[in-house]
Amino acid sequence: MDIALLIQRALGLHQQGQLEPAADLYEQILRQQPRDFPALQLLGLLRGQQGRNAEAARLLEAALAIHPQDFGALVNYGQV
């Protein structure tokens, strides 16, 4: 399936509070493209929402390695 469509589906689930189904889709994307910035950032945000801060920090650090000046990723990282 197209990565952009998977991101849209995952984000929709995420916004509806369906965190585990969204996480499954983000992880599916990352298996296909381990350096996909949106998937790394959004899964990092989701894991932070779940209180899984070490995993969230690792994911957000990976996202920031790709786009170090991204405001959203920096904010999310700061919150974790």
mmCIF file of the C-alpha atoms, coordinates in Angstrom:
data_MODEL
# 
_entry.id   MODEL 
# 
loop_
_atom_site.group_PDB 
_atom_site.id 
_atom_site.type_symbol 
_atom_site.label_atom_id 
_atom_site.label_alt_id 
_atom_site.label_comp_id 
_atom_site.label_asym_id 
_atom_site.label_entity_id 
_atom_site.label_seq_id 
_atom_site.pdbx_PDB_ins_code 
_atom_site.Cartn_x 
_atom_site.Cartn_y 
_atom_site.Cartn_z 
_atom_site.occupancy 
_atom_site.B_iso_or_equiv 
_atom_site.pdbx_formal_charge 
_atom_site.auth_seq_id 
_atom_site.auth_comp_id 
_atom_site.auth_asym_id 
_atom_site.auth_atom_id 
_atom_site.pdbx_PDB_model_num 
ATOM 1  C CA . MET A 1 1  ? 0.000  0.000  0.000  1.00 0.00 ? 1  MET A CA 1 
ATOM 2  C CA . ASP A 1 2  ? 1.089  3.569  -0.668 1.00 0.00 ? 2  ASP A CA 1 
ATOM 3  C CA . ILE A 1 3  ? 3.003  5.101  2.257  1.00 0.00 ? 3  ILE A CA 1 
ATOM 4  C CA . ALA A 1 4  ? 1.067  8.393  2.049  1.00 0.00 ? 4  ALA A CA 1 
ATOM 5  C CA . LEU A 1 5  ? -2.226 6.507  2.347  1.00 0.00 ? 5  LEU A CA 1 
ATOM 6  C CA . LEU A 1 6  ? -0.944 4.514  5.300  1.00 0.00 ? 6  LEU A CA 1 
ATOM 7  C CA . ILE A 1 7  ? 0.119  7.738  7.034  1.00 0.00 ? 7  ILE A CA 1 
ATOM 8  C CA . GLN A 1 8  ? -3.334 9.227  6.446  1.00 0.00 ? 8  GLN A CA 1 
ATOM 9  C CA . ARG A 1 9  ? -5.060 6.121  7.826  1.00 0.00 ? 9  ARG A CA 1 
ATOM 10 C CA . ALA A 1 10 ? -2.736 5.954  10.826 1.00 0.00 ? 10 ALA A CA 1 
ATOM 11 C CA . LEU A 1 11 ? -3.138 9.649  11.583 1.00 0.00 ? 11 LEU A CA 1 
ATOM 12 C CA . GLY A 1 12 ? -6.927 9.365  11.380 1.00 0.00 ? 12 GLY A CA 1 
ATOM 13 C CA . LEU A 1 13 ? -6.895 6.486  13.866 1.00 0.00 ? 13 LEU A CA 1 
ATOM 14 C CA . HIS A 1 14 ? -4.432 8.373  16.067 1.00 0.00 ? 14 HIS A CA 1 
ATOM 15 C CA . GLN A 1 15 ? -6.663 11.449 16.128 1.00 0.00 ? 15 GLN A CA 1 
ATOM 16 C CA . GLN A 1 16 ? -9.657 9.272  17.050 1.00 0.00 ? 16 GLN A CA 1 
ATOM 17 C CA . GLY A 1 17 ? -7.755 7.905  20.038 1.00 0.00 ? 17 GLY A CA 1 
ATOM 18 C CA . GLN A 1 18 ? -7.288 4.451  18.514 1.00 0.00 ? 18 GLN A CA 1 
ATOM 19 C CA . LEU A 1 19 ? -3.643 4.356  19.502 1.00 0.00 ? 19 LEU A CA 1 
ATOM 20 C CA . GLU A 1 20 ? -2.731 0.699  19.026 1.00 0.00 ? 20 GLU A CA 1 
ATOM 21 C CA . PRO A 1 21 ? -4.210 0.364  15.515 1.00 0.00 ? 21 PRO A CA 1 
ATOM 22 C CA . ALA A 1 22 ? -2.464 3.628  14.593 1.00 0.00 ? 22 ALA A CA 1 
ATOM 23 C CA . ALA A 1 23 ? 0.821  2.376  16.068 1.00 0.00 ? 23 ALA A CA 1 
ATOM 24 C CA . ASP A 1 24 ? 0.502  -0.825 14.040 1.00 0.00 ? 24 ASP A CA 1 
ATOM 25 C CA . LEU A 1 25 ? 0.243  1.214  10.834 1.00 0.00 ? 25 LEU A CA 1 
ATOM 26 C CA . TYR A 1 26 ? 3.140  3.511  11.765 1.00 0.00 ? 26 TYR A CA 1 
ATOM 27 C CA . GLU A 1 27 ? 5.253  0.416  12.486 1.00 0.00 ? 27 GLU A CA 1 
ATOM 28 C CA . GLN A 1 28 ? 4.215  -1.132 9.165  1.00 0.00 ? 28 GLN A CA 1 
ATOM 29 C CA . ILE A 1 29 ? 5.452  2.004  7.421  1.00 0.00 ? 29 ILE A CA 1 
ATOM 30 C CA . LEU A 1 30 ? 8.740  1.919  9.320  1.00 0.00 ? 30 LEU A CA 1 
ATOM 31 C CA . ARG A 1 31 ? 9.316  -1.719 8.353  1.00 0.00 ? 31 ARG A CA 1 
ATOM 32 C CA . GLN A 1 32 ? 9.089  -0.596 4.715  1.00 0.00 ? 32 GLN A CA 1 
ATOM 33 C CA . GLN A 1 33 ? 10.898 2.719  5.136  1.00 0.00 ? 33 GLN A CA 1 
ATOM 34 C CA . PRO A 1 34 ? 12.844 2.911  8.429  1.00 0.00 ? 34 PRO A CA 1 
ATOM 35 C CA . ARG A 1 35 ? 13.694 6.591  7.911  1.00 0.00 ? 35 ARG A CA 1 
ATOM 36 C CA . ASP A 1 36 ? 10.173 7.809  7.151  1.00 0.00 ? 36 ASP A CA 1 
ATOM 37 C CA . PHE A 1 37 ? 10.061 11.114 9.022  1.00 0.00 ? 37 PHE A CA 1 
ATOM 38 C CA . PRO A 1 38 ? 6.269  11.405 9.531  1.00 0.00 ? 38 PRO A CA 1 
ATOM 39 C CA . ALA A 1 39 ? 5.988  7.828  10.797 1.00 0.00 ? 39 ALA A CA 1 
ATOM 40 C CA . LEU A 1 40 ? 8.911  8.267  13.194 1.00 0.00 ? 40 LEU A CA 1 
ATOM 41 C CA . GLN A 1 41 ? 7.584  11.545 14.538 1.00 0.00 ? 41 GLN A CA 1 
ATOM 42 C CA . LEU A 1 42 ? 3.978  10.442 14.874 1.00 0.00 ? 42 LEU A CA 1 
ATOM 43 C CA . LEU A 1 43 ? 4.829  7.086  16.437 1.00 0.00 ? 43 LEU A CA 1 
ATOM 44 C CA . GLY A 1 44 ? 7.118  8.945  18.833 1.00 0.00 ? 44 GLY A CA 1 
ATOM 45 C CA . LEU A 1 45 ? 4.252  11.275 19.742 1.00 0.00 ? 45 LEU A CA 1 
ATOM 46 C CA . LEU A 1 46 ? 1.909  8.322  20.203 1.00 0.00 ? 46 LEU A CA 1 
ATOM 47 C CA . ARG A 1 47 ? 4.347  6.431  22.423 1.00 0.00 ? 47 ARG A CA 1 
ATOM 48 C CA . GLY A 1 48 ? 4.765  9.567  24.517 1.00 0.00 ? 48 GLY A CA 1 
ATOM 49 C CA . GLN A 1 49 ? 0.981  9.747  24.894 1.00 0.00 ? 49 GLN A CA 1 
ATOM 50 C CA . GLN A 1 50 ? 1.106  6.181  26.173 1.00 0.00 ? 50 GLN A CA 1 
ATOM 51 C CA . GLY A 1 51 ? 3.792  7.051  28.709 1.00 0.00 ? 51 GLY A CA 1 
ATOM 52 C CA . ARG A 1 52 ? 6.386  4.955  26.889 1.00 0.00 ? 52 ARG A CA 1 
ATOM 53 C CA . ASN A 1 53 ? 8.876  7.797  27.114 1.00 0.00 ? 53 ASN A CA 1 
ATOM 54 C CA . ALA A 1 54 ? 12.118 5.922  26.393 1.00 0.00 ? 54 ALA A CA 1 
ATOM 55 C CA . GLU A 1 55 ? 10.684 4.532  23.163 1.00 0.00 ? 55 GLU A CA 1 
ATOM 56 C CA . ALA A 1 56 ? 9.158  7.912  22.320 1.00 0.00 ? 56 ALA A CA 1 
ATOM 57 C CA . ALA A 1 57 ? 12.503 9.662  22.813 1.00 0.00 ? 57 ALA A CA 1 
ATOM 58 C CA . ARG A 1 58 ? 14.306 7.115  20.614 1.00 0.00 ? 58 ARG A CA 1 
ATOM 59 C CA . LEU A 1 59 ? 11.765 7.560  17.798 1.00 0.00 ? 59 LEU A CA 1 
ATOM 60 C CA . LEU A 1 60 ? 11.803 11.345 18.023 1.00 0.00 ? 60 LEU A CA 1 
ATOM 61 C CA . GLU A 1 61 ? 15.612 11.389 18.055 1.00 0.00 ? 61 GLU A CA 1 
ATOM 62 C CA . ALA A 1 62 ? 15.554 9.349  14.849 1.00 0.00 ? 62 ALA A CA 1 
ATOM 63 C CA . ALA A 1 63 ? 13.083 11.822 13.329 1.00 0.00 ? 63 ALA A CA 1 
ATOM 64 C CA . LEU A 1 64 ? 15.234 14.772 14.395 1.00 0.00 ? 64 LEU A CA 1 
ATOM 65 C CA . ALA A 1 65 ? 18.307 13.135 12.847 1.00 0.00 ? 65 ALA A CA 1 
ATOM 66 C CA . ILE A 1 66 ? 16.453 13.443 9.534  1.00 0.00 ? 66 ILE A CA 1 
ATOM 67 C CA . HIS A 1 67 ? 14.966 16.926 10.050 1.00 0.00 ? 67 HIS A CA 1 
ATOM 68 C CA . PRO A 1 68 ? 16.752 18.554 13.010 1.00 0.00 ? 68 PRO A CA 1 
ATOM 69 C CA . GLN A 1 69 ? 14.909 21.868 12.739 1.00 0.00 ? 69 GLN A CA 1 
ATOM 70 C CA . ASP A 1 70 ? 11.362 20.502 12.536 1.00 0.00 ? 70 ASP A CA 1 
ATOM 71 C CA . PHE A 1 71 ? 9.365  22.455 15.102 1.00 0.00 ? 71 PHE A CA 1 
ATOM 72 C CA . GLY A 1 72 ? 6.774  19.739 15.718 1.00 0.00 ? 72 GLY A CA 1 
ATOM 73 C CA . ALA A 1 73 ? 9.392  17.073 16.336 1.00 0.00 ? 73 ALA A CA 1 
ATOM 74 C CA . LEU A 1 74 ? 11.356 19.422 18.609 1.00 0.00 ? 74 LEU A CA 1 
ATOM 75 C CA . VAL A 1 75 ? 8.253  20.240 20.657 1.00 0.00 ? 75 VAL A CA 1 
ATOM 76 C CA . ASN A 1 76 ? 7.286  16.585 20.947 1.00 0.00 ? 76 ASN A CA 1 
ATOM 77 C CA . TYR A 1 77 ? 10.828 15.662 21.951 1.00 0.00 ? 77 TYR A CA 1 
ATOM 78 C CA . GLY A 1 78 ? 10.826 18.406 24.581 1.00 0.00 ? 78 GLY A CA 1 
ATOM 79 C CA . GLN A 1 79 ? 7.581  17.079 26.047 1.00 0.00 ? 79 GLN A CA 1 
ATOM 80 C CA . VAL A 1 80 ? 8.963  13.566 26.322 1.00 0.00 ? 80 VAL A CA 1 
# 
